[in-house]
Amino acid sequence: MAGAVCARLRKSNTSKATSCERRVEPPQASAHPLGGQAYGAAGAAVTAALLGFVAIFALALLRVPLAFAMAITGITGMGLLRGWSPSLASTAQVVYETGFAYTLSVIPLFILMGNFVARAGLAHELFAAAYAFIGHVRGGLAHATIAACAGFGAICGSSIATAATMSKVAYPSMKKLGYSDSLSTGAIAAGGTLGIMIPPSTIMVIYGIVTETHIGKLFAAGVIPGLMTALLLMIAVHYVTWRHPEQGPAGQRSTWAQRGAALRGIWGVLLLVIVVLGGIYGGIFTTTEGAGIGAFGAFMFALARRTLSFKGTLGILVESARTTAMLFTLLIAATIFANFINFTSMPSDLKEWITHLGVSPVMVVAAMMLIYVVLGTVMEELTMVLLTIPLFFPIVVALGFDPVWFGVLIVMVIQIGLISPPVGMNLFVLNTLLPKVGLMAIFRGTWPFVAMQIVALVVLLFVPRLSLWLPSLMQ
């Protein structure tokens, strides 16, 4: 099976330079400015890179934010290897280029779009429509929550925003019907992760920018895996309610008239998705233009529904700016650290070592995914990815795999990390928004969904066509 996967994923030309490959030549053997011994040997360079990772984890243990830990390590490492003037000049260039990069404008626009959609209350219509069709089955409200999260993810792009919104929309209904807290919060937390797989996805945008991968193709690649994951999460709900029927009692069956009325309520969501994603996939406009159109459309929907006030609009703008600033800080710090890692020659040395091991290439990627799953239980997911991309991405390209497929795997791993105790971000979002629900109950509720997401990861790993079919249709 591994050989077949590799054959399907091989690219005709893998010699292109990528943004994660080293931009400057590693230092040659010469006297180090702080001592008389040569510091440019490959072994010393790799040691410097390893010490850089150790320094980041040490700073994190001292409660230094990881963005600052990456930046401090990158600046210091470059200063010791190249000199302080080149290090500071490189840092200034990274900050300037990141702040003025036109392609990065897609990030605040999609964030703004998601915030306007959340304020417009479209999540309520999505939940009502899903409940009208499947609310009468056992665990129906949990099924409806996952379906609504999938729909909301198609216009939001943020896992945390999706989970936070659905906690306000779905949890009161589930509590009223007698659902257990563990199933309710597990379904909301897991469903919220669909916001970063089903396009548009902020994580995919960041991955595409960092690795110079086509963002439109990444969006297309996330559609089928996102729908498949939603189906697997519903299977987890079915399993829980099959074993413990009392945790998810069935609701009332809706009439066809009620179902028709519920469907009419989601026309705004469908229109926004068709215009934004259809325009991007069809080549009518770029991803950045699509994000701008989506943000404007979401603003007009919120305005038409009279859910915006001057104070509310100002709050949305401030929240969008705060989230954007956080993401840009992480991007800048990760780029500074990546420049240091690339300068040490560690990525190329590791790539050459792995390619000569004789191990099946797909097994190498599987090992990477295992590392990500383990790291996701103890690290914040986006930082974890930005920290490791400089090492793993060149290896993936050298093995002949499609960067779009690897991007989908990365997003799937982040989904798992978002609901994996003890540091899953969605779990703490729910704990904050639902203070009456104990953290341990939230932890217990997520395990069936974590298991299903791991199943999804394995399927995507060994059946890459699920990710690559739609992108292959794009011009």
Disulfide bonds with the S-S distance in Angstrom:
none
